[in-house]
Amino acid sequence: MKRIKPRSAACVVSVVLASMGAGFQASQSMAATAPSMASSASAPVATRKENRALRKLVYAAIAKDKSIDAGDIGVSAKDGAVTLTGTAADPAQIEKTAALAKDVPGVKSVTNKLTVRRAFGQ
């Protein structure tokens, strides 16, 4: 049986860096030929950040109300449209959660998909 020696770390690093450099050069040439793609890529990033910030604001407003168990509520946001998912203890909490979400600045609409939590075993 032939024993194979492992390559040195320096050799592995140089191979990895060489392959990264080739990829970097290819991406640079693509960017030079299509500049419109680079500028349009920043718009979705800004939109994602805005959606994430709105989602956090809505969740913070819900979590601030101690009568609502916010741990079972999910919040998603897209262009000002907020969707609430998960469970609440009773129908009054579902309505209160939707009202809190509507009062957050930047929220244009709220889709309430919350359901009443069932007792264990039912």
Backbone bond lengths (Angstrom), bond angles and torsions (degrees), N, CA, C in turn:
res aa  C-N    CA-C-N  psi(-1)  N-CA   C-N-CA  omega(-1)  CA-C   N-CA-C  phi
1 M - - - 1.432 - - 1.522 108.60 -
2 K 1.330 116.17 130.86 1.453 121.54 -177.79 1.519 109.69 -88.12
3 R 1.296 115.70 133.71 1.458 121.40 -179.12 1.522 108.93 -95.17
4 I 1.343 116.22 130.18 1.460 121.32 -178.70 1.521 108.64 -102.99
5 K 1.322 115.71 128.97 1.461 120.64 178.63 1.527 109.12 -80.85
6 P 1.319 116.00 138.56 1.467 117.82 175.99 1.527 109.64 -70.40
7 R 1.312 115.51 148.39 1.470 119.87 178.58 1.521 109.53 -74.25
8 S 1.290 114.86 155.48 1.463 118.88 179.50 1.529 109.79 -71.59
9 A 1.298 115.24 157.56 1.458 120.52 -179.72 1.528 110.80 -63.96
10 A 1.321 117.24 -35.37 1.461 120.66 -179.61 1.519 110.72 -64.16
11 C 1.325 116.74 -37.81 1.462 120.91 179.45 1.531 109.81 -65.93
12 V 1.330 117.10 -43.26 1.457 121.13 -179.87 1.522 110.44 -64.89
13 V 1.323 116.62 -41.81 1.460 120.63 179.87 1.520 110.48 -63.49
14 S 1.321 117.88 -42.00 1.458 119.87 -178.75 1.524 111.17 -66.93
15 V 1.324 117.89 -36.03 1.466 121.04 177.63 1.532 109.77 -65.97
16 V 1.322 116.55 -43.69 1.467 120.73 179.71 1.522 110.37 -64.11
17 L 1.335 116.88 -45.43 1.457 119.77 -179.83 1.520 111.57 -64.45
18 A 1.319 117.11 -38.04 1.458 120.17 178.85 1.527 110.35 -64.15
19 S 1.322 116.76 -41.46 1.467 118.64 -179.72 1.523 110.69 -70.16
20 M 1.337 117.85 -34.63 1.455 120.24 177.43 1.526 110.52 -67.64
21 G 1.312 116.68 -37.92 1.459 120.36 179.47 1.511 111.56 -63.52
22 A 1.325 117.77 -39.13 1.459 121.11 178.91 1.525 109.96 -65.58
23 G 1.318 116.35 -40.85 1.461 119.87 177.96 1.516 111.60 -66.52
24 F 1.335 115.77 -37.30 1.459 120.59 179.79 1.524 110.50 -66.18
25 Q 1.342 116.36 -42.34 1.453 119.75 178.92 1.522 110.82 -64.58
26 A 1.320 117.13 -39.01 1.466 120.44 179.23 1.523 110.35 -65.36
27 S 1.332 117.21 -40.53 1.462 119.34 -179.54 1.520 111.11 -68.82
28 Q 1.358 116.80 -33.26 1.455 119.56 177.77 1.521 110.64 -65.96
29 S 1.338 117.08 -41.57 1.460 119.12 -178.71 1.519 110.58 -68.98
30 M 1.343 117.66 -33.57 1.457 120.69 177.52 1.527 109.88 -67.64
31 A 1.334 116.80 -39.59 1.457 120.85 -179.84 1.528 110.65 -66.53
32 A 1.330 115.85 -34.70 1.454 119.19 -179.90 1.524 111.15 -69.55
33 T 1.332 117.65 -32.16 1.460 120.40 -178.59 1.515 112.56 -84.99
34 A 1.347 117.86 -21.37 1.463 120.25 -177.76 1.528 110.49 -134.23
35 P 1.316 118.52 74.48 1.464 119.48 -178.11 1.529 113.00 -69.24
36 S 1.318 118.08 -23.86 1.462 119.72 -178.46 1.528 111.38 -67.69
37 M 1.315 117.15 -27.30 1.460 120.51 178.78 1.524 110.14 -67.37
38 A 1.315 118.64 -37.28 1.460 122.05 -177.95 1.527 110.65 -67.85
39 S 1.325 117.50 -40.40 1.458 119.38 -178.53 1.522 111.70 -72.99
40 S 1.326 118.28 -33.32 1.463 119.84 179.76 1.524 111.52 -75.95
41 A 1.322 117.68 -18.61 1.464 120.41 179.49 1.521 111.41 -72.56
42 S 1.331 118.38 -25.63 1.455 120.29 -178.75 1.526 111.89 -76.41
43 A 1.322 118.48 -25.63 1.464 120.91 179.99 1.522 111.98 -63.73
44 P 1.344 120.18 -47.25 1.467 118.73 178.14 1.524 112.66 -63.57
45 V 1.324 118.09 -32.06 1.462 120.89 178.90 1.523 109.42 -64.86
46 A 1.328 116.97 -44.21 1.463 120.74 178.73 1.528 110.17 -63.80
47 T 1.325 117.25 -40.71 1.457 120.96 179.39 1.521 110.67 -64.59
48 R 1.323 117.02 -41.83 1.474 119.96 178.27 1.521 110.65 -62.53
49 K 1.325 117.00 -40.54 1.465 120.15 178.92 1.523 110.79 -64.59
50 E 1.326 117.14 -41.61 1.462 120.62 178.34 1.527 110.82 -64.44
51 N 1.329 116.67 -43.04 1.466 120.65 178.45 1.526 110.88 -62.48
52 R 1.321 116.16 -43.06 1.463 120.83 179.51 1.527 110.96 -63.77
53 A 1.323 116.47 -41.97 1.462 120.56 179.59 1.529 110.97 -64.86
54 L 1.327 117.49 -41.87 1.458 120.91 178.64 1.527 110.71 -65.04
55 R 1.328 116.30 -41.62 1.465 120.50 178.29 1.518 110.52 -60.00
56 K 1.325 117.07 -42.33 1.467 120.83 179.63 1.521 111.63 -66.03
57 L 1.337 116.88 -38.76 1.465 120.07 178.56 1.529 111.05 -64.26
58 V 1.329 116.57 -42.86 1.469 120.39 179.64 1.521 109.82 -64.97
59 Y 1.312 116.57 -45.26 1.464 119.64 -179.00 1.530 110.43 -63.61
60 A 1.324 117.25 -38.66 1.462 120.70 178.86 1.526 110.91 -64.69
61 A 1.333 117.19 -38.78 1.466 120.74 178.32 1.523 110.75 -64.81
62 I 1.321 116.71 -39.13 1.468 120.73 178.83 1.526 109.88 -69.92
63 A 1.318 116.93 -43.51 1.468 121.10 -177.50 1.524 111.92 -67.37
64 K 1.340 117.37 -26.58 1.462 121.14 179.94 1.526 111.45 -65.97
65 D 1.333 116.65 -30.33 1.468 121.02 179.24 1.530 108.19 -80.47
66 K 1.314 116.16 110.13 1.474 121.40 -174.59 1.527 113.32 -71.27
67 S 1.337 118.22 -13.37 1.462 119.68 179.58 1.526 112.30 -81.69
68 I 1.337 117.21 -7.60 1.464 121.74 -178.85 1.525 108.95 -110.54
69 D 1.330 115.92 131.88 1.458 121.25 175.46 1.531 107.64 -84.14
70 A 1.326 116.40 94.43 1.457 121.71 -174.71 1.525 113.03 -75.35
71 G 1.323 117.78 -10.44 1.457 120.68 -178.39 1.510 113.75 -66.68
72 D 1.325 117.84 -22.72 1.461 121.31 -179.23 1.524 112.20 -103.75
73 I 1.314 117.09 14.31 1.459 121.58 -177.76 1.521 109.45 -115.48
74 G 1.319 115.19 130.71 1.457 121.50 176.27 1.519 109.83 -106.60
75 V 1.319 116.40 142.98 1.460 121.64 -179.49 1.524 108.24 -126.38
76 S 1.334 116.11 129.11 1.461 120.04 172.02 1.521 107.86 -128.02
77 A 1.332 115.99 149.25 1.460 120.82 -177.93 1.512 109.70 -137.16
78 K 1.319 114.99 140.56 1.466 120.56 175.67 1.518 108.29 -148.22
79 D 1.304 116.08 112.11 1.467 123.31 178.29 1.528 112.85 53.25
80 G 1.320 116.95 40.89 1.454 121.33 177.66 1.518 114.45 90.13
81 A 1.320 117.56 -10.87 1.468 121.42 177.70 1.523 108.18 -91.77
82 V 1.322 116.55 119.67 1.459 122.33 -176.55 1.523 109.03 -106.84
83 T 1.337 116.15 137.38 1.459 121.97 176.04 1.517 108.56 -120.11
84 L 1.317 115.95 129.00 1.465 122.61 177.98 1.522 108.30 -105.11
85 T 1.325 116.64 129.81 1.457 121.76 178.19 1.522 108.91 -130.92
86 G 1.320 115.82 162.13 1.451 120.58 176.57 1.507 111.60 116.28
87 T 1.337 115.04 -154.11 1.460 120.45 -176.04 1.520 111.40 -130.47
88 A 1.329 114.61 154.94 1.461 122.59 175.37 1.521 107.86 -133.79
89 A 1.320 116.28 163.47 1.463 120.67 -175.00 1.528 112.79 -69.20
90 D 1.345 117.44 -36.09 1.466 119.60 -178.45 1.531 109.70 -153.02
91 P 1.328 117.12 167.84 1.471 120.21 -177.86 1.535 113.64 -60.39
92 A 1.316 118.23 -30.61 1.466 120.76 178.95 1.529 110.96 -63.74
93 Q 1.327 116.58 -38.73 1.472 119.96 178.22 1.522 110.79 -67.88
94 I 1.319 117.12 -34.06 1.466 120.48 178.25 1.528 109.68 -62.69
95 E 1.318 116.97 -46.34 1.466 121.04 179.42 1.527 111.51 -66.67
96 K 1.311 117.06 -39.50 1.464 121.42 179.89 1.527 110.71 -65.10
97 T 1.323 116.54 -40.05 1.465 121.56 178.57 1.521 110.57 -62.69
98 A 1.323 116.94 -44.38 1.474 120.72 178.77 1.530 110.94 -63.53
99 A 1.329 116.77 -40.24 1.465 120.44 179.08 1.520 111.45 -64.94
100 L 1.336 117.09 -40.71 1.466 120.66 177.92 1.527 110.51 -63.13
101 A 1.326 116.95 -41.58 1.462 121.01 -179.66 1.524 110.74 -64.55
102 K 1.347 117.76 -40.34 1.467 121.33 -179.29 1.522 112.17 -65.24
103 D 1.324 117.27 -27.32 1.464 121.35 -177.34 1.525 113.94 -81.39
104 V 1.314 117.89 -7.58 1.473 121.01 -179.13 1.529 108.67 -75.99
105 P 1.329 117.89 130.99 1.470 120.60 178.17 1.527 111.18 -60.35
106 G 1.316 116.02 133.87 1.460 121.39 -179.75 1.515 113.46 100.57
107 V 1.329 117.83 -13.79 1.466 121.40 178.95 1.522 108.20 -82.44
108 K 1.338 115.45 122.74 1.466 120.86 179.39 1.522 111.21 -95.38
109 S 1.348 116.79 -36.95 1.459 120.64 179.61 1.521 109.14 -150.98
110 V 1.334 115.50 156.45 1.462 121.44 178.85 1.521 108.64 -128.72
111 T 1.323 115.56 125.58 1.457 121.69 172.23 1.520 106.33 -104.46
112 N 1.315 115.84 117.85 1.459 121.36 -174.67 1.523 109.65 -100.91
113 K 1.323 116.80 106.85 1.465 122.28 177.58 1.533 110.84 -109.81
114 L 1.313 116.48 22.81 1.458 120.78 179.13 1.524 109.99 -73.22
115 T 1.316 115.72 145.82 1.463 121.62 176.43 1.526 109.38 -125.28
116 V 1.311 115.24 161.51 1.463 120.21 178.32 1.524 108.49 -77.45
117 R 1.317 116.05 131.93 1.453 122.58 -179.07 1.519 109.31 -69.62
118 R 1.309 115.94 130.74 1.467 120.74 177.34 1.519 109.74 -85.25
119 A 1.315 114.93 149.66 1.464 119.69 175.74 1.525 109.01 -69.06
120 F 1.313 116.34 150.63 1.468 121.13 -178.03 1.524 109.53 -60.07
121 G 1.330 116.73 130.04 1.463 122.43 177.11 1.518 113.58 94.13
122 Q 1.311 118.93 0.92 1.470 120.67 179.89 1.482 111.49 -104.95
